[in-house]
Amino acid sequence: MATLRKAAFLTALFAGAALSAKAGAADMSFENACLGNSAASCFAVASGQIVAGTPDAFRTYLEKEHSDGNKVLFDSPGGSLSAGLKLGRMIREAGFETQIGIWKQDGTFGEIASGGNCLSACAYAFLGGTVRQVAEGNTLGFHQFSLASSAKAAESAGVDLAAALTTAQRISSQLVAYLLEMGADARIFALGTEAASDDMFVPDRQALEEYDLVTPEGFGEFYLEPYQEGVVAASRRKAPTRLYDIITQLTAYCRAGRPFMLVSADSALPAANLPGAVLLVDDATRIDIGSDRVRAPGDKAAELALDDAQAQSVINARKLAFSMFLGQSDGGELRAELPLSAMDRKVLAASYRFCIKN
């Protein structure tokens, strides 16, 4: 009987299922879904309530059903906290990314609709993603975790209060350790404790980024570095590279009076026959760089030779996008998109003015 009371207490303690799962919600299931032909567009759709058997269900899915892609798409009201933590660690071990949304099948392929939720235990599973995204219109929510609610749960379950609070403290410590393990800011735990017992802490866009709950997108500001008696301007990627999204840095410089842009990747590019590329300025001006002006200075870079007018367009840009189409085996489309500040434009202008030797 004491064991049953303790189990009841632990269920009520940090229980996303008791407070956030919908009554009668189905257990979480996993199925394959793709937005298109590319493996980069494929997901493991994870919908339903997280229960004790969910990690085993995910393992079975990976072994017997998973085909393409490396993303998990969550839509879940919550469930078992311990199972959510285990699922998050399995997602991290598998190297999967995580997103939130509602999958809508449409023939062979489908689309991701907004309105998805990943609450309580699901929020912790979500943090297992190597890359984490919460698009507008979807919700990531953390439930209340507090010693006060633990005391009430212990009283209602008839469990010794001191032992109950010791258990609560231990679980709190485990949650903080898990947050750190997943690269999230552990202060999110403190914010979760401030929510009402029947409420949810839902981080807004600023908080999602501030507390490292989502992965930064895009590239950083351009900075200057001295090189061979001149200077170069570089912008580094903020987030880890992804499947078919492998650019790590854009570098601008001039050499012998001619402007160039170097695109660096984290995997090998074709040693020869690199295709042409496109620079799109302010979503309006298209700059085509023919294959005769693209070369591979190394096995993980492509150098684009610009003319003076094209370089000036880059310097004046408020937004710059780059694309180069390779075969899927060579990394697919190389792409980057950067908003440019006034300082970025000054830095780019300097890089095209103070040339390196060779």
BALOBA-1460 file (C-alpha; in Angstrom, 3 decimals):
// residues 358
<rec num="1" residu="m" x="0.000" y="0.000" z="0.000"/>
<rec num="2" residu="a" x="2.858" y="2.370" z="0.866"/>
<rec num="3" residu="t" x="4.392" y="1.668" z="-2.544"/>
<rec num="4" residu="l" x="1.098" y="2.530" z="-4.226"/>
<rec num="5" residu="r" x="0.808" y="5.764" z="-2.236"/>
<rec num="6" residu="k" x="4.366" y="6.718" z="-3.189"/>
<rec num="7" residu="a" x="3.611" y="5.973" z="-6.841"/>
<rec num="8" residu="a" x="0.538" y="8.181" z="-6.609"/>
<rec num="9" residu="f" x="2.651" y="10.945" z="-5.099"/>
<rec num="10" residu="l" x="5.291" y="10.723" z="-7.809"/>
<rec num="11" residu="t" x="2.561" y="10.823" z="-10.449"/>
<rec num="12" residu="a" x="1.143" y="13.994" z="-8.946"/>
<rec num="13" residu="l" x="4.557" y="15.497" z="-8.257"/>
<rec num="14" residu="f" x="6.070" y="16.537" z="-11.548"/>
<rec num="15" residu="a" x="3.268" y="15.050" z="-13.601"/>
<rec num="16" residu="g" x="2.612" y="16.682" z="-16.934"/>
<rec num="17" residu="a" x="0.049" y="13.955" z="-17.528"/>
<rec num="18" residu="a" x="-2.082" y="14.878" z="-14.538"/>
<rec num="19" residu="l" x="-2.111" y="18.583" z="-15.343"/>
<rec num="20" residu="s" x="-1.573" y="19.054" z="-19.049"/>
<rec num="21" residu="a" x="-2.553" y="15.917" z="-20.904"/>
<rec num="22" residu="k" x="-6.021" y="15.963" z="-22.373"/>
<rec num="23" residu="a" x="-8.469" y="13.487" z="-20.910"/>
<rec num="24" residu="g" x="-8.593" y="10.429" z="-23.113"/>
<rec num="25" residu="a" x="-5.620" y="11.561" z="-25.228"/>
<rec num="26" residu="a" x="-4.101" y="8.731" z="-27.226"/>
<rec num="27" residu="d" x="-0.646" y="7.452" z="-26.363"/>
<rec num="28" residu="m" x="2.147" y="8.991" z="-28.420"/>
<rec num="29" residu="s" x="2.782" y="7.293" z="-31.748"/>
<rec num="30" residu="f" x="5.469" y="7.803" z="-34.396"/>
<rec num="31" residu="e" x="5.062" y="7.745" z="-38.155"/>
<rec num="32" residu="n" x="7.043" y="8.788" z="-41.217"/>
<rec num="33" residu="a" x="6.030" y="11.918" z="-43.118"/>
<rec num="34" residu="c" x="7.704" y="14.037" z="-45.802"/>
<rec num="35" residu="l" x="7.144" y="17.493" z="-47.246"/>
<rec num="36" residu="g" x="8.847" y="16.499" z="-50.516"/>
<rec num="37" residu="n" x="11.343" y="14.153" z="-52.145"/>
<rec num="38" residu="s" x="14.375" y="15.274" z="-50.134"/>
<rec num="39" residu="a" x="15.319" y="13.410" z="-46.971"/>
<rec num="40" residu="a" x="15.798" y="16.842" z="-45.385"/>
<rec num="41" residu="s" x="12.031" y="17.337" z="-45.631"/>
<rec num="42" residu="c" x="11.138" y="14.132" z="-43.757"/>
<rec num="43" residu="f" x="9.960" y="13.820" z="-40.144"/>
<rec num="44" residu="a" x="9.042" y="11.375" z="-37.455"/>
<rec num="45" residu="v" x="5.608" y="12.724" z="-36.538"/>
<rec num="46" residu="a" x="5.196" y="12.319" z="-32.755"/>
<rec num="47" residu="s" x="1.654" y="12.976" z="-31.611"/>
<rec num="48" residu="g" x="-0.221" y="12.028" z="-28.472"/>
<rec num="49" residu="q" x="0.445" y="11.691" z="-24.768"/>
<rec num="50" residu="i" x="3.870" y="10.610" z="-23.499"/>
<rec num="51" residu="v" x="3.480" y="7.453" z="-21.412"/>
<rec num="52" residu="a" x="5.904" y="5.026" z="-19.792"/>
<rec num="53" residu="g" x="6.116" y="2.969" z="-22.980"/>
<rec num="54" residu="t" x="6.803" y="5.921" z="-25.311"/>
<rec num="55" residu="p" x="10.628" y="5.570" z="-25.308"/>
<rec num="56" residu="d" x="10.289" y="1.885" z="-26.245"/>
<rec num="57" residu="a" x="7.825" y="2.833" z="-28.975"/>
<rec num="58" residu="f" x="10.353" y="5.333" z="-30.341"/>
<rec num="59" residu="r" x="13.098" y="2.707" z="-30.273"/>
<rec num="60" residu="t" x="10.874" y="0.277" z="-32.182"/>
<rec num="61" residu="y" x="10.055" y="2.995" z="-34.689"/>
<rec num="62" residu="l" x="13.750" y="3.711" z="-35.302"/>
<rec num="63" residu="e" x="14.574" y="0.024" z="-35.728"/>
<rec num="64" residu="k" x="11.648" y="-1.078" z="-37.865"/>
<rec num="65" residu="e" x="9.807" y="1.852" z="-39.419"/>
<rec num="66" residu="h" x="12.002" y="4.944" z="-39.738"/>
<rec num="67" residu="s" x="13.057" y="5.593" z="-43.320"/>
<rec num="68" residu="d" x="14.325" y="9.112" z="-44.095"/>
<rec num="69" residu="g" x="15.004" y="12.361" z="-42.339"/>
<rec num="70" residu="n" x="16.391" y="13.323" z="-38.961"/>
<rec num="71" residu="k" x="13.627" y="15.428" z="-37.405"/>
<rec num="72" residu="v" x="10.892" y="14.816" z="-34.854"/>
<rec num="73" residu="l" x="7.690" y="16.852" z="-35.209"/>
<rec num="74" residu="f" x="5.907" y="17.116" z="-31.841"/>
<rec num="75" residu="d" x="2.271" y="17.760" z="-31.060"/>
<rec num="76" residu="s" x="1.686" y="16.539" z="-27.505"/>
<rec num="77" residu="p" x="-0.163" y="17.683" z="-24.373"/>
<rec num="78" residu="g" x="2.471" y="16.181" z="-22.090"/>
<rec num="79" residu="g" x="2.559" y="13.027" z="-20.035"/>
<rec num="80" residu="s" x="5.116" y="11.108" z="-18.023"/>
<rec num="81" residu="l" x="8.059" y="13.281" z="-17.027"/>
<rec num="82" residu="s" x="10.528" y="10.405" z="-16.664"/>
<rec num="83" residu="a" x="9.512" y="9.050" z="-20.072"/>
<rec num="84" residu="g" x="9.854" y="12.538" z="-21.559"/>
<rec num="85" residu="l" x="13.410" y="12.859" z="-20.273"/>
<rec num="86" residu="k" x="14.291" y="9.416" z="-21.593"/>
<rec num="87" residu="l" x="12.771" y="10.231" z="-24.979"/>
<rec num="88" residu="g" x="14.752" y="13.480" z="-25.111"/>
<rec num="89" residu="r" x="18.004" y="11.646" z="-24.486"/>
<rec num="90" residu="m" x="17.161" y="9.105" z="-27.197"/>
<rec num="91" residu="i" x="16.476" y="11.929" z="-29.645"/>
<rec num="92" residu="r" x="19.836" y="13.511" z="-28.804"/>
<rec num="93" residu="e" x="21.666" y="10.182" z="-29.136"/>
<rec num="94" residu="a" x="20.076" y="9.637" z="-32.559"/>
<rec num="95" residu="g" x="21.158" y="13.143" z="-33.654"/>
<rec num="96" residu="f" x="17.605" y="14.208" z="-34.475"/>
<rec num="97" residu="e" x="16.257" y="17.760" z="-34.690"/>
<rec num="98" residu="t" x="12.955" y="18.765" z="-33.103"/>
<rec num="99" residu="q" x="10.082" y="20.982" z="-34.234"/>
<rec num="100" residu="i" x="6.506" y="21.625" z="-33.130"/>
<rec num="101" residu="g" x="3.514" y="21.569" z="-35.449"/>
<rec num="102" residu="i" x="0.513" y="19.653" z="-36.702"/>
<rec num="103" residu="w" x="1.090" y="17.275" z="-39.598"/>
<rec num="104" residu="k" x="-1.509" y="17.328" z="-42.347"/>
<rec num="105" residu="q" x="-1.218" y="14.628" z="-44.981"/>
<rec num="106" residu="d" x="-1.999" y="15.564" z="-48.569"/>
<rec num="107" residu="g" x="-1.535" y="12.662" z="-50.950"/>
<rec num="108" residu="t" x="2.035" y="11.357" z="-51.032"/>
<rec num="109" residu="f" x="3.363" y="14.353" z="-49.140"/>
<rec num="110" residu="g" x="1.865" y="16.831" z="-46.684"/>
<rec num="111" residu="e" x="2.393" y="20.060" z="-44.818"/>
<rec num="112" residu="i" x="3.070" y="21.321" z="-41.305"/>
<rec num="113" residu="a" x="0.266" y="23.473" z="-39.925"/>
<rec num="114" residu="s" x="0.541" y="25.838" z="-36.982"/>
<rec num="115" residu="g" x="-1.374" y="25.303" z="-33.749"/>
<rec num="116" residu="g" x="0.846" y="22.499" z="-32.456"/>
<rec num="117" residu="n" x="1.623" y="22.145" z="-28.745"/>
<rec num="118" residu="c" x="4.501" y="20.548" z="-26.893"/>
<rec num="119" residu="l" x="3.726" y="20.925" z="-23.214"/>
<rec num="120" residu="s" x="5.145" y="19.812" z="-19.866"/>
<rec num="121" residu="a" x="6.914" y="16.461" z="-20.337"/>
<rec num="122" residu="c" x="6.928" y="17.015" z="-24.112"/>
<rec num="123" residu="a" x="8.829" y="20.286" z="-23.634"/>
<rec num="124" residu="y" x="11.675" y="18.360" z="-22.014"/>
<rec num="125" residu="a" x="11.645" y="15.725" z="-24.763"/>
<rec num="126" residu="f" x="11.748" y="18.571" z="-27.308"/>
<rec num="127" residu="l" x="14.986" y="19.857" z="-25.753"/>
<rec num="128" residu="g" x="16.713" y="16.663" z="-26.876"/>
<rec num="129" residu="g" x="16.867" y="18.022" z="-30.436"/>
<rec num="130" residu="t" x="20.297" y="18.839" z="-31.830"/>
<rec num="131" residu="v" x="18.536" y="21.696" z="-33.633"/>
<rec num="132" residu="r" x="15.317" y="23.022" z="-32.099"/>
<rec num="133" residu="q" x="12.684" y="25.149" z="-33.838"/>
<rec num="134" residu="v" x="9.383" y="26.616" z="-32.687"/>
<rec num="135" residu="a" x="7.657" y="28.343" z="-35.591"/>
<rec num="136" residu="e" x="5.180" y="31.138" z="-34.927"/>
<rec num="137" residu="g" x="1.745" y="29.833" z="-34.043"/>
<rec num="138" residu="n" x="3.035" y="26.823" z="-32.108"/>
<rec num="139" residu="t" x="3.504" y="26.497" z="-28.353"/>
<rec num="140" residu="l" x="6.276" y="25.183" z="-26.118"/>
<rec num="141" residu="g" x="5.099" y="25.135" z="-22.510"/>
<rec num="142" residu="f" x="6.677" y="24.255" z="-19.165"/>
<rec num="143" residu="h" x="4.576" y="23.160" z="-16.216"/>
<rec num="144" residu="q" x="4.902" y="24.206" z="-12.602"/>
<rec num="145" residu="f" x="7.533" y="22.414" z="-10.532"/>
<rec num="146" residu="s" x="7.618" y="23.473" z="-6.882"/>
<rec num="147" residu="l" x="8.134" y="22.108" z="-3.413"/>
<rec num="148" residu="a" x="4.839" y="23.679" z="-2.341"/>
<rec num="149" residu="s" x="2.891" y="21.613" z="-4.849"/>
<rec num="150" residu="s" x="4.973" y="18.595" z="-3.810"/>
<rec num="151" residu="a" x="3.882" y="19.026" z="-0.195"/>
<rec num="152" residu="k" x="0.226" y="19.127" z="-1.239"/>
<rec num="153" residu="a" x="0.698" y="16.042" z="-3.397"/>
<rec num="154" residu="a" x="2.360" y="14.211" z="-0.489"/>
<rec num="155" residu="e" x="-0.450" y="15.135" z="1.894"/>
<rec num="156" residu="s" x="-3.170" y="13.930" z="-0.471"/>
<rec num="157" residu="a" x="-1.267" y="10.687" z="-1.145"/>
<rec num="158" residu="g" x="-0.636" y="10.013" z="2.543"/>
<rec num="159" residu="v" x="3.139" y="9.961" z="2.071"/>
<rec num="160" residu="d" x="5.663" y="11.105" z="4.680"/>
<rec num="161" residu="l" x="6.248" y="14.808" z="4.004"/>
<rec num="162" residu="a" x="9.995" y="14.848" z="4.711"/>
<rec num="163" residu="a" x="10.622" y="11.907" z="2.399"/>
<rec num="164" residu="a" x="8.363" y="13.449" z="-0.210"/>
<rec num="165" residu="l" x="10.238" y="16.744" z="-0.197"/>
<rec num="166" residu="t" x="13.552" y="14.905" z="-0.434"/>
<rec num="167" residu="t" x="12.237" y="13.147" z="-3.523"/>
<rec num="168" residu="a" x="11.012" y="16.448" z="-4.945"/>
<rec num="169" residu="q" x="14.413" y="18.053" z="-4.430"/>
<rec num="170" residu="r" x="16.140" y="15.118" z="-6.100"/>
<rec num="171" residu="i" x="13.859" y="15.328" z="-9.129"/>
<rec num="172" residu="s" x="14.399" y="19.097" z="-9.285"/>
<rec num="173" residu="s" x="18.146" y="18.508" z="-9.368"/>
<rec num="174" residu="q" x="17.722" y="15.933" z="-12.135"/>
<rec num="175" residu="l" x="15.696" y="18.383" z="-14.194"/>
<rec num="176" residu="v" x="18.302" y="21.122" z="-13.874"/>
<rec num="177" residu="a" x="21.030" y="18.635" z="-14.833"/>
<rec num="178" residu="y" x="18.997" y="17.562" z="-17.859"/>
<rec num="179" residu="l" x="18.554" y="21.168" z="-19.003"/>
<rec num="180" residu="l" x="22.309" y="21.719" z="-18.834"/>
<rec num="181" residu="e" x="22.971" y="18.417" z="-20.606"/>
<rec num="182" residu="m" x="20.754" y="19.526" z="-23.489"/>
<rec num="183" residu="g" x="22.387" y="22.933" z="-23.775"/>
<rec num="184" residu="a" x="19.382" y="24.872" z="-22.482"/>
<rec num="185" residu="d" x="19.604" y="27.665" z="-19.944"/>
<rec num="186" residu="a" x="18.727" y="26.101" z="-16.579"/>
<rec num="187" residu="r" x="17.042" y="29.337" z="-15.499"/>
<rec num="188" residu="i" x="13.996" y="28.083" z="-17.399"/>
<rec num="189" residu="f" x="13.426" y="25.737" z="-14.458"/>
<rec num="190" residu="a" x="13.070" y="28.694" z="-12.109"/>
<rec num="191" residu="l" x="10.592" y="30.369" z="-14.443"/>
<rec num="192" residu="g" x="8.556" y="27.169" z="-14.562"/>
<rec num="193" residu="t" x="8.228" y="27.177" z="-10.796"/>
<rec num="194" residu="e" x="6.541" y="30.585" z="-10.935"/>
<rec num="195" residu="a" x="3.585" y="29.328" z="-12.969"/>
<rec num="196" residu="a" x="0.363" y="28.573" z="-11.143"/>
<rec num="197" residu="s" x="-0.277" y="24.916" z="-10.356"/>
<rec num="198" residu="d" x="-2.879" y="24.721" z="-13.111"/>
<rec num="199" residu="d" x="-1.023" y="27.000" z="-15.505"/>
<rec num="200" residu="m" x="1.805" y="26.775" z="-17.992"/>
<rec num="201" residu="f" x="4.871" y="28.946" z="-18.586"/>
<rec num="202" residu="v" x="4.960" y="29.611" z="-22.338"/>
<rec num="203" residu="p" x="8.169" y="31.400" z="-23.419"/>
<rec num="204" residu="d" x="7.688" y="34.128" z="-26.013"/>
<rec num="205" residu="r" x="10.062" y="34.471" z="-28.959"/>
<rec num="206" residu="q" x="12.568" y="36.533" z="-26.981"/>
<rec num="207" residu="a" x="12.601" y="34.029" z="-24.105"/>
<rec num="208" residu="l" x="12.904" y="31.062" z="-26.476"/>
<rec num="209" residu="e" x="16.118" y="32.549" z="-27.805"/>
<rec num="210" residu="e" x="17.397" y="34.026" z="-24.544"/>
<rec num="211" residu="y" x="17.147" y="30.714" z="-22.690"/>
<rec num="212" residu="d" x="18.596" y="28.656" z="-25.560"/>
<rec num="213" residu="l" x="15.381" y="26.695" z="-26.012"/>
<rec num="214" residu="v" x="15.549" y="27.121" z="-29.790"/>
<rec num="215" residu="t" x="18.550" y="27.062" z="-32.089"/>
<rec num="216" residu="p" x="19.687" y="30.404" z="-33.528"/>
<rec num="217" residu="e" x="19.034" y="30.743" z="-37.243"/>
<rec num="218" residu="g" x="21.147" y="32.339" z="-39.908"/>
<rec num="219" residu="f" x="24.564" y="33.973" z="-39.755"/>
<rec num="220" residu="g" x="26.234" y="36.483" z="-37.498"/>
<rec num="221" residu="e" x="27.299" y="40.017" z="-38.254"/>
<rec num="222" residu="f" x="30.253" y="40.536" z="-40.568"/>
<rec num="223" residu="y" x="33.530" y="41.208" z="-38.787"/>
<rec num="224" residu="l" x="36.961" y="42.257" z="-40.100"/>
<rec num="225" residu="e" x="40.210" y="40.334" z="-39.853"/>
<rec num="226" residu="p" x="43.664" y="41.328" z="-41.141"/>
<rec num="227" residu="y" x="45.058" y="39.036" z="-43.828"/>
<rec num="228" residu="q" x="48.127" y="39.389" z="-46.048"/>
<rec num="229" residu="e" x="48.489" y="43.150" z="-45.568"/>
<rec num="230" residu="g" x="44.786" y="43.614" z="-46.305"/>
<rec num="231" residu="v" x="41.522" y="42.733" z="-44.601"/>
<rec num="232" residu="v" x="38.727" y="40.224" z="-45.103"/>
<rec num="233" residu="a" x="35.122" y="40.376" z="-43.876"/>
<rec num="234" residu="a" x="33.512" y="37.192" z="-42.565"/>
<rec num="235" residu="s" x="30.107" y="36.100" z="-41.306"/>
<rec num="236" residu="r" x="29.899" y="32.812" z="-39.420"/>
<rec num="237" residu="r" x="26.930" y="30.527" z="-39.105"/>
<rec num="238" residu="k" x="25.175" y="30.730" z="-35.725"/>
<rec num="239" residu="a" x="23.790" y="27.192" z="-35.563"/>
<rec num="240" residu="p" x="25.146" y="23.741" z="-36.376"/>
<rec num="241" residu="t" x="24.976" y="22.736" z="-40.019"/>
<rec num="242" residu="r" x="22.129" y="20.470" z="-41.058"/>
<rec num="243" residu="l" x="21.269" y="17.930" z="-43.708"/>
<rec num="244" residu="y" x="21.585" y="19.723" z="-47.071"/>
<rec num="245" residu="d" x="22.336" y="22.995" z="-45.289"/>
<rec num="246" residu="i" x="26.100" y="22.931" z="-44.860"/>
<rec num="247" residu="i" x="27.467" y="26.467" z="-45.298"/>
<rec num="248" residu="t" x="29.567" y="27.504" z="-42.313"/>
<rec num="249" residu="q" x="30.890" y="30.928" z="-43.336"/>
<rec num="250" residu="l" x="30.747" y="33.658" z="-45.978"/>
<rec num="251" residu="t" x="33.918" y="35.687" z="-46.543"/>
<rec num="252" residu="a" x="34.309" y="38.832" z="-48.653"/>
<rec num="253" residu="y" x="37.638" y="40.233" z="-49.863"/>
<rec num="254" residu="c" x="39.409" y="41.674" z="-52.846"/>
<rec num="255" residu="r" x="42.559" y="40.332" z="-54.407"/>
<rec num="256" residu="a" x="44.658" y="42.160" z="-57.008"/>
<rec num="257" residu="g" x="41.935" y="44.792" z="-57.177"/>
<rec num="258" residu="r" x="39.110" y="42.316" z="-57.897"/>
<rec num="259" residu="p" x="36.272" y="41.500" z="-55.466"/>
<rec num="260" residu="f" x="35.494" y="37.928" z="-54.377"/>
<rec num="261" residu="m" x="33.193" y="36.026" z="-52.061"/>
<rec num="262" residu="l" x="34.223" y="32.726" z="-50.487"/>
<rec num="263" residu="v" x="31.593" y="30.222" z="-49.373"/>
<rec num="264" residu="s" x="32.857" y="27.656" z="-46.849"/>
<rec num="265" residu="a" x="31.124" y="24.363" z="-46.031"/>
<rec num="266" residu="d" x="31.575" y="21.646" z="-43.415"/>
<rec num="267" residu="s" x="31.826" y="18.794" z="-45.930"/>
<rec num="268" residu="a" x="33.639" y="18.251" z="-49.199"/>
<rec num="269" residu="l" x="32.381" y="19.971" z="-52.341"/>
<rec num="270" residu="p" x="33.049" y="18.715" z="-55.881"/>
<rec num="271" residu="a" x="36.706" y="19.188" z="-56.713"/>
<rec num="272" residu="a" x="35.843" y="20.245" z="-60.253"/>
<rec num="273" residu="n" x="32.906" y="21.445" z="-62.312"/>
<rec num="274" residu="l" x="31.342" y="23.577" z="-59.627"/>
<rec num="275" residu="p" x="28.086" y="25.068" z="-60.947"/>
<rec num="276" residu="g" x="27.250" y="28.736" z="-61.134"/>
<rec num="277" residu="a" x="25.755" y="30.558" z="-58.183"/>
<rec num="278" residu="v" x="23.192" y="33.251" z="-57.475"/>
<rec num="279" residu="l" x="23.342" y="36.251" z="-55.155"/>
<rec num="280" residu="l" x="19.962" y="37.843" z="-54.472"/>
<rec num="281" residu="v" x="20.026" y="41.414" z="-53.174"/>
<rec num="282" residu="d" x="17.035" y="42.750" z="-51.206"/>
<rec num="283" residu="d" x="14.784" y="39.994" z="-52.624"/>
<rec num="284" residu="a" x="14.824" y="41.875" z="-55.921"/>
<rec num="285" residu="t" x="18.179" y="42.116" z="-57.687"/>
<rec num="286" residu="r" x="19.500" y="38.797" z="-58.960"/>
<rec num="287" residu="i" x="23.243" y="38.480" z="-59.553"/>
<rec num="288" residu="d" x="24.166" y="35.415" z="-61.609"/>
<rec num="289" residu="i" x="27.722" y="34.160" z="-61.181"/>
<rec num="290" residu="g" x="28.562" y="31.837" z="-64.087"/>
<rec num="291" residu="s" x="30.420" y="28.587" z="-63.494"/>
<rec num="292" residu="d" x="33.432" y="30.109" z="-65.291"/>
<rec num="293" residu="r" x="33.756" y="32.522" z="-62.340"/>
<rec num="294" residu="v" x="33.492" y="29.851" z="-59.627"/>
<rec num="295" residu="r" x="36.463" y="27.814" z="-58.462"/>
<rec num="296" residu="a" x="37.308" y="25.483" z="-55.580"/>
<rec num="297" residu="p" x="40.322" y="26.820" z="-53.629"/>
<rec num="298" residu="g" x="40.002" y="23.859" z="-51.268"/>
<rec num="299" residu="d" x="37.848" y="20.786" z="-50.859"/>
<rec num="300" residu="k" x="35.341" y="22.607" z="-48.638"/>
<rec num="301" residu="a" x="35.011" y="26.013" z="-50.275"/>
<rec num="302" residu="a" x="33.814" y="27.752" z="-53.417"/>
<rec num="303" residu="e" x="35.208" y="31.128" z="-54.499"/>
<rec num="304" residu="l" x="33.018" y="33.478" z="-56.531"/>
<rec num="305" residu="a" x="34.639" y="36.198" z="-58.643"/>
<rec num="306" residu="l" x="32.514" y="39.369" z="-58.781"/>
<rec num="307" residu="d" x="32.792" y="42.450" z="-60.925"/>
<rec num="308" residu="d" x="32.847" y="45.928" z="-59.414"/>
<rec num="309" residu="a" x="29.143" y="46.601" z="-60.036"/>
<rec num="310" residu="q" x="28.159" y="43.319" z="-58.375"/>
<rec num="311" residu="a" x="30.379" y="44.048" z="-55.388"/>
<rec num="312" residu="q" x="28.775" y="47.473" z="-55.021"/>
<rec num="313" residu="s" x="25.336" y="45.833" z="-55.029"/>
<rec num="314" residu="v" x="26.483" y="43.577" z="-52.197"/>
<rec num="315" residu="i" x="27.855" y="46.550" z="-50.251"/>
<rec num="316" residu="n" x="24.551" y="48.439" z="-50.611"/>
<rec num="317" residu="a" x="22.334" y="45.453" z="-49.722"/>
<rec num="318" residu="r" x="19.964" y="45.383" z="-46.757"/>
<rec num="319" residu="k" x="19.496" y="41.662" z="-47.292"/>
<rec num="320" residu="l" x="21.709" y="39.182" z="-49.104"/>
<rec num="321" residu="a" x="20.906" y="35.604" z="-50.111"/>
<rec num="322" residu="f" x="23.211" y="33.039" z="-51.728"/>
<rec num="323" residu="s" x="22.392" y="29.779" z="-53.469"/>
<rec num="324" residu="m" x="24.272" y="27.152" z="-55.442"/>
<rec num="325" residu="f" x="22.675" y="23.902" z="-56.573"/>
<rec num="326" residu="l" x="24.770" y="20.761" z="-56.180"/>
<rec num="327" residu="g" x="23.774" y="17.127" z="-56.456"/>
<rec num="328" residu="q" x="22.219" y="15.589" z="-53.333"/>
<rec num="329" residu="s" x="25.341" y="13.489" z="-52.806"/>
<rec num="330" residu="d" x="27.422" y="16.704" z="-52.755"/>
<rec num="331" residu="g" x="25.286" y="18.491" z="-50.174"/>
<rec num="332" residu="g" x="22.221" y="19.540" z="-52.133"/>
<rec num="333" residu="e" x="21.556" y="23.266" z="-52.374"/>
<rec num="334" residu="l" x="24.112" y="25.490" z="-50.670"/>
<rec num="335" residu="r" x="22.128" y="28.420" z="-49.293"/>
<rec num="336" residu="a" x="22.464" y="31.318" z="-46.923"/>
<rec num="337" residu="e" x="20.392" y="34.385" z="-46.121"/>
<rec num="338" residu="l" x="21.689" y="37.389" z="-44.191"/>
<rec num="339" residu="p" x="20.082" y="40.663" z="-43.160"/>
<rec num="340" residu="l" x="22.769" y="43.338" z="-43.382"/>
<rec num="341" residu="s" x="23.069" y="46.210" z="-40.933"/>
<rec num="342" residu="a" x="24.686" y="49.567" z="-41.590"/>
<rec num="343" residu="m" x="27.827" y="48.253" z="-39.870"/>
<rec num="344" residu="d" x="27.798" y="45.123" z="-42.041"/>
<rec num="345" residu="r" x="27.771" y="47.341" z="-45.113"/>
<rec num="346" residu="k" x="30.711" y="49.376" z="-43.811"/>
<rec num="347" residu="v" x="32.659" y="46.188" z="-43.059"/>
<rec num="348" residu="l" x="31.949" y="44.759" z="-46.534"/>
<rec num="349" residu="a" x="33.011" y="48.050" z="-48.141"/>
<rec num="350" residu="a" x="36.304" y="47.946" z="-46.229"/>
<rec num="351" residu="s" x="36.973" y="44.359" z="-47.301"/>
<rec num="352" residu="y" x="36.549" y="45.325" z="-50.949"/>
<rec num="353" residu="r" x="38.740" y="48.411" z="-50.548"/>
<rec num="354" residu="f" x="41.778" y="47.054" z="-48.690"/>
<rec num="355" residu="c" x="42.870" y="44.138" z="-50.841"/>
<rec num="356" residu="i" x="44.921" y="41.119" z="-49.863"/>
<rec num="357" residu="k" x="47.934" y="40.147" z="-51.936"/>
<rec num="358" residu="n" x="46.915" y="36.733" z="-53.297"/>
